[in-house]
Amino acid sequence: MPAGATLLLPRPDDDPVNRACKWIDSPVGRLKLVADDKALVAVLWANDDPARVRLGALSEEPTHPVLCNTERQLDEYFAGERRLFDLALAFHGTAFQQRVWQALLGIPYGETMTYAGIARQIGKPAAVRAVGAANGRNPISIITPCHRVIGANGQLTGFAGGIETKRYLLAFEAGHGFE
């Protein structure tokens, strides 16, 4: 996991927790930020399928500290001033999904990795399709960089934000290297 990111142990799915949300504008469209009391839980797309990431009841809290910090760091990212995010993250998913999402956090800014590479990294080389499915359910888009995962032939493959958004993010990162 990159320096700065904090991975919190997930709560059981049946744990009733109040989650706050906030909509922000970005170069890739409107994003819905979701947090619990301590950590970021999701970054979702305006047209996201509600079944992709199930969150339960949310309350709009535009001044929630985790959400405001996330917005600031995303603004810095899109301004080309930030490569790594320094946020507490709370993933909610299966043990396998969490291993995949943890591996995504290790893909460096401006680089890509294949689904097969992720599968090998987590010690499940035959689980390429399962890695793809877990990647597709990544709840914390952009910050947990599922956009950096590509097909074995270098082709851009499915992305919850759309292939054009994935292409934009990869080109953006390629053009904003830091010296």
VOPAGU-2260 file (C-alpha; in pm, 1 decimal, decimal comma):
REM VOPAGU-2260
SITE   aa  ch    i         X         Y         Z
SITE  MET   A    0       0,0       0,0       0,0
SITE  PRO   A    1     139,8     342,5     -86,6
SITE  ALA   A    2     262,0     573,5     184,8
SITE  GLY   A    3     -16,5     789,4     317,8
SITE  ALA   A    4    -308,1     554,6     255,6
SITE  THR   A    5    -460,4     401,9     564,7
SITE  LEU   A    6    -660,9      85,0     525,1
SITE  LEU   A    7    -913,7      36,7     802,0
SITE  LEU   A    8   -1060,7    -297,9     894,9
SITE  PRO   A    9   -1406,8    -327,8     744,7
SITE  ARG   A   10   -1717,4    -331,9     952,3
SITE  PRO   A   11   -1951,9    -626,0     908,0
SITE  ASP   A   12   -2205,4    -554,9     632,7
SITE  ASP   A   13   -2487,4    -570,3     885,2
SITE  ASP   A   14   -2330,5    -306,0    1109,9
SITE  PRO   A   15   -2565,6      -7,3    1101,0
SITE  VAL   A   16   -2349,9     296,0    1041,7
SITE  ASN   A   17   -2440,6     646,9     941,4
SITE  ARG   A   18   -2280,9     734,5     609,6
SITE  ALA   A   19   -2247,8    1087,2     481,3
SITE  CYS   A   20   -2229,3    1188,5     117,6
SITE  LYS   A   21   -2136,4    1490,0     -90,2
SITE  TRP   A   22   -2148,5    1553,9    -465,1
SITE  ILE   A   23   -1852,9    1727,8    -629,8
SITE  ASP   A   24   -1772,6    1838,7    -983,1
SITE  SER   A   25   -1454,4    1711,0   -1146,9
SITE  PRO   A   26   -1297,6    1698,4   -1493,9
SITE  VAL   A   27   -1449,2    1348,5   -1530,8
SITE  GLY   A   28   -1798,9    1454,7   -1427,1
SITE  ARG   A   29   -1991,2    1462,0   -1102,4
SITE  LEU   A   30   -1863,5    1232,3    -830,0
SITE  LYS   A   31   -2045,8    1117,9    -517,7
SITE  LEU   A   32   -1815,4    1094,1    -216,3
SITE  VAL   A   33   -1929,9     871,6      71,1
SITE  ALA   A   34   -1775,8     839,7     417,4
SITE  ASP   A   35   -1850,6     695,8     756,2
SITE  ASP   A   36   -1736,9     870,3    1073,4
SITE  LYS   A   37   -1368,4     781,9    1019,7
SITE  ALA   A   38   -1295,7     696,5     657,9
SITE  LEU   A   39   -1382,0     727,8     293,5
SITE  VAL   A   40   -1615,0     446,9     187,9
SITE  ALA   A   41   -1685,2     527,0    -178,2
SITE  VAL   A   42   -1621,3     753,4    -475,0
SITE  LEU   A   43   -1902,8     687,3    -720,5
SITE  TRP   A   44   -1989,1     810,5   -1069,6
SITE  ALA   A   45   -2301,1    1015,2   -1143,8
SITE  ASN   A   46   -2434,4     734,2   -1365,4
SITE  ASP   A   47   -2316,7     450,2   -1137,7
SITE  ASP   A   48   -2535,6     141,5   -1116,3
SITE  PRO   A   49   -2674,2     141,0    -758,6
SITE  ALA   A   50   -2625,7    -236,7    -743,9
SITE  ARG   A   51   -2249,1    -207,5    -812,9
SITE  VAL   A   52   -2173,8     -64,5    -466,7
SITE  ARG   A   53   -2443,9    -104,1    -204,4
SITE  LEU   A   54   -2424,8     157,3      68,7
SITE  GLY   A   55   -2762,2     180,4     237,7
SITE  ALA   A   56   -2901,8     508,8     364,3
SITE  LEU   A   57   -2691,3     820,8     313,5
SITE  SER   A   58   -2727,0    1172,5     447,0
SITE  GLU   A   59   -2602,0    1477,0     257,1
SITE  GLU   A   60   -2330,1    1637,9     469,3
SITE  PRO   A   61   -2130,3    1883,7     256,7
SITE  THR   A   62   -1908,4    1987,2     551,6
SITE  HIS   A   63   -1819,1    1634,3     669,9
SITE  PRO   A   64   -1441,2    1644,2     740,7
SITE  VAL   A   65   -1355,1    1320,7     554,1
SITE  LEU   A   66   -1554,6    1433,3     251,1
SITE  CYS   A   67   -1401,8    1782,3     249,2
SITE  ASN   A   68   -1050,5    1636,3     277,3
SITE  THR   A   69   -1127,3    1393,4      -5,2
SITE  GLU   A   70   -1259,4    1676,9    -223,6
SITE  ARG   A   71    -945,0    1882,8    -157,5
SITE  GLN   A   72    -716,4    1591,2    -245,7
SITE  LEU   A   73    -912,8    1510,8    -563,5
SITE  ASP   A   74    -888,2    1879,7    -663,3
SITE  GLU   A   75    -510,1    1858,9    -612,3
SITE  TYR   A   76    -495,4    1535,3    -814,6
SITE  PHE   A   77    -683,7    1691,1   -1107,0
SITE  ALA   A   78    -464,3    2002,6   -1085,7
SITE  GLY   A   79    -161,0    1775,0   -1137,2
SITE  GLU   A   80     -33,2    1849,8    -784,2
SITE  ARG   A   81     -95,7    1511,6    -617,2
SITE  ARG   A   82       5,9    1155,5    -702,6
SITE  LEU   A   83     -75,1     978,8    -376,3
SITE  PHE   A   84    -383,4    1019,9    -164,1
SITE  ASP   A   85    -349,1    1050,6     211,3
SITE  LEU   A   86    -690,8     928,0     325,3
SITE  ALA   A   87    -828,0     663,5     557,0
SITE  LEU   A   88   -1014,6     410,0     341,9
SITE  ALA   A   89   -1278,7     162,7     456,5
SITE  PHE   A   90   -1347,4    -111,7     203,7
SITE  HIS   A   91   -1660,6    -322,7     233,8
SITE  GLY   A   92   -1643,5    -645,5      35,8
SITE  THR   A   93   -1532,9   -1006,3      41,5
SITE  ALA   A   94   -1184,8   -1104,0     154,3
SITE  PHE   A   95   -1091,2   -1169,6    -209,6
SITE  GLN   A   96   -1222,7    -830,0    -324,7
SITE  GLN   A   97   -1027,5    -658,2     -50,0
SITE  ARG   A   98    -705,9    -834,1    -157,0
SITE  VAL   A   99    -761,5    -708,4    -512,3
SITE  TRP   A  100    -840,4    -354,3    -395,8
SITE  GLN   A  101    -530,2    -358,3    -176,1
SITE  ALA   A  102    -323,9    -458,9    -480,0
SITE  LEU   A  103    -474,2    -170,6    -680,9
SITE  LEU   A  104    -339,3      73,8    -423,4
SITE  GLY   A  105      11,4     -43,4    -514,2
SITE  ILE   A  106      -9,2      46,4    -884,8
SITE  PRO   A  107     204,0     359,7    -921,1
SITE  TYR   A  108      69,4     683,5   -1065,7
SITE  GLY   A  109     107,9     689,7   -1442,7
SITE  GLU   A  110     160,4     313,2   -1471,9
SITE  THR   A  111     -70,2      25,2   -1556,6
SITE  MET   A  112     -99,4    -340,5   -1465,1
SITE  THR   A  113    -293,1    -623,4   -1627,0
SITE  TYR   A  114    -567,4    -825,6   -1461,1
SITE  ALA   A  115    -332,3   -1125,5   -1485,4
SITE  GLY   A  116     -60,2    -924,4   -1311,9
SITE  ILE   A  117    -294,4    -846,8   -1023,6
SITE  ALA   A  118    -398,2   -1213,6   -1005,7
SITE  ARG   A  119     -33,4   -1321,2    -982,6
SITE  GLN   A  120      42,5   -1049,9    -726,5
SITE  ILE   A  121    -228,8   -1172,5    -489,8
SITE  GLY   A  122    -119,0   -1535,2    -532,5
SITE  LYS   A  123    -417,8   -1645,0    -744,5
SITE  PRO   A  124    -277,2   -1663,5   -1099,2
SITE  ALA   A  125    -581,0   -1851,4   -1235,4
SITE  ALA   A  126    -828,8   -1596,6   -1094,8
SITE  VAL   A  127    -799,3   -1339,7   -1375,1
SITE  ARG   A  128   -1175,8   -1316,0   -1432,1
SITE  ALA   A  129   -1244,8   -1293,8   -1058,5
SITE  VAL   A  130    -989,4   -1012,4   -1038,7
SITE  GLY   A  131   -1177,3    -836,8   -1318,5
SITE  ALA   A  132   -1505,3    -876,0   -1131,4
SITE  ALA   A  133   -1353,8    -743,5    -807,3
SITE  ASN   A  134   -1194,4    -454,9    -996,6
SITE  GLY   A  135   -1537,3    -369,2   -1136,9
SITE  ARG   A  136   -1681,7    -350,1    -786,1
SITE  ASN   A  137   -1411,0    -122,8    -649,5
SITE  PRO   A  138   -1609,6     124,7    -439,2
SITE  ILE   A  139   -1341,5     393,7    -415,7
SITE  SER   A  140   -1284,7     495,5    -778,6
SITE  ILE   A  141    -982,4     707,4    -876,8
SITE  ILE   A  142    -829,9     693,1    -526,3
SITE  THR   A  143    -809,5     313,9    -546,4
SITE  PRO   A  144    -692,6     326,2    -906,6
SITE  CYS   A  145    -889,0      57,1   -1087,7
SITE  HIS   A  146    -851,6     272,1   -1400,6
SITE  ARG   A  147    -485,8     161,6   -1411,3
SITE  VAL   A  148    -581,5    -201,0   -1482,3
SITE  ILE   A  149    -582,2    -302,8   -1849,0
SITE  GLY   A  150    -628,2    -615,6   -2057,8
SITE  ALA   A  151    -340,1    -852,6   -2133,3
SITE  ASN   A  152    -309,0    -708,3   -2484,7
SITE  GLY   A  153    -290,2    -351,9   -2350,7
SITE  GLN   A  154    -651,5    -283,6   -2443,7
SITE  LEU   A  155    -870,2     -67,9   -2221,1
SITE  THR   A  156   -1141,6    -283,9   -2071,6
SITE  GLY   A  157   -1454,4    -222,1   -1864,6
SITE  PHE   A  158   -1468,0      67,5   -1622,3
SITE  ALA   A  159   -1762,6     188,9   -1412,8
SITE  GLY   A  160   -1694,6     548,8   -1517,8
SITE  GLY   A  161   -1686,0     449,4   -1886,9
SITE  ILE   A  162   -1398,5     368,4   -2122,5
SITE  GLU   A  163   -1358,3     733,0   -2228,9
SITE  THR   A  164   -1314,6     833,9   -1863,7
SITE  LYS   A  165   -1058,6     555,7   -1816,0
SITE  ARG   A  166    -873,3     675,4   -2127,1
SITE  TYR   A  167    -882,4    1033,9   -1993,9
SITE  LEU   A  168    -745,4     934,6   -1650,5
SITE  LEU   A  169    -460,0     729,6   -1798,7
SITE  ALA   A  170    -367,3    1007,0   -2044,4
SITE  PHE   A  171    -395,5    1267,0   -1768,1
SITE  GLU   A  172    -158,0    1071,5   -1543,8
SITE  ALA   A  173      83,7    1006,9   -1831,0
SITE  GLY   A  174     100,5    1381,9   -1897,5
SITE  HIS   A  175     144,3    1493,8   -1537,5
SITE  GLY   A  176     462,6    1327,1   -1420,8
SITE  PHE   A  177     648,9    1493,8   -1136,9
SITE  GLU   A  178    1020,9    1559,4   -1155,1
